[in-house]
Amino acid sequence: MELVPPTLVLFCATLAFVAVLYASVGQAGASGFVAVMALFGFAPEVIKPTALVLNVLVSSVVALRFGRAGYFSWPVLRPFLIASIPTACLGGYLTLPAGVFNLVLGVLLLAAGLPFFMRKTGHEPHVVPLPCIPAVLAGGVIGLLSGLTGMGGGVLLAPLLLYCNWTSIRTAAAVSAVFIFVNSAMALLGHLTIAGQLPAELSWFALAAVLGGAIGAQLGNRHLPVGIIYRVLGAILMIAGLKLVWV
């Protein structure tokens, strides 16, 4: 699928907007990128590798920002990575039939979007110790799903960390960003070992996403209303999820 210039401009602007919103809350934006590509009618074999490439680029920017601020915690990330690295690579290697891909991705987008409407912003949880075995198992499942669909797993990991009170909000953002980077890179590696269809306009997509991610990572948490950001992200995810499930 090759975009005509007006559509390309609109698509890149939408990618940048999504990247700003996601980066402002510590995410790389894969689920948003996937949602936008689904709404623009991209094919599944293009959506997956493109989302992974953009996710690797944007997550590196977000991870650097939160890491420099001192929020990253290796002890929190480590158990999730143990199983997620091989399963993300496996998921990237596997290719689902188009109908199954749309259904799985649609359900995941709906599941990822709902917490954005339900969670309360501005409240730091009372942190409890992280149990190792459940974290390893959860990491394996999230890694596999991220590899299969092209989502980095951050929109699944961050709500889990916060729902279970395993870390603070900012640490969840920092951990999720690094988790996204590693799993997206592994999934992309697995996908490229078979065959990958990347769009000819990928360089423009990457530029828009990285610029948006840099802006969001620098300014988001300080200058944008977090509550509104969460609602907008939730709406994007759920609209795309409904489109994939029912269309």
LINGI-V134087 format. One record per helix or strand. SS is the DSSP state (H for helix, E for strand). FROM is the first residue (numbers start at 1). TO is the last residue. Records with the same first field share a line. If there is no record, write none. Layout:
SS = FROM-TO, FROM-TO
This chain:
H = 5-24, 30-39, 44-68, 74-93, 98-118, 132-149, 154-163, 169-192, 202-223, 226-246
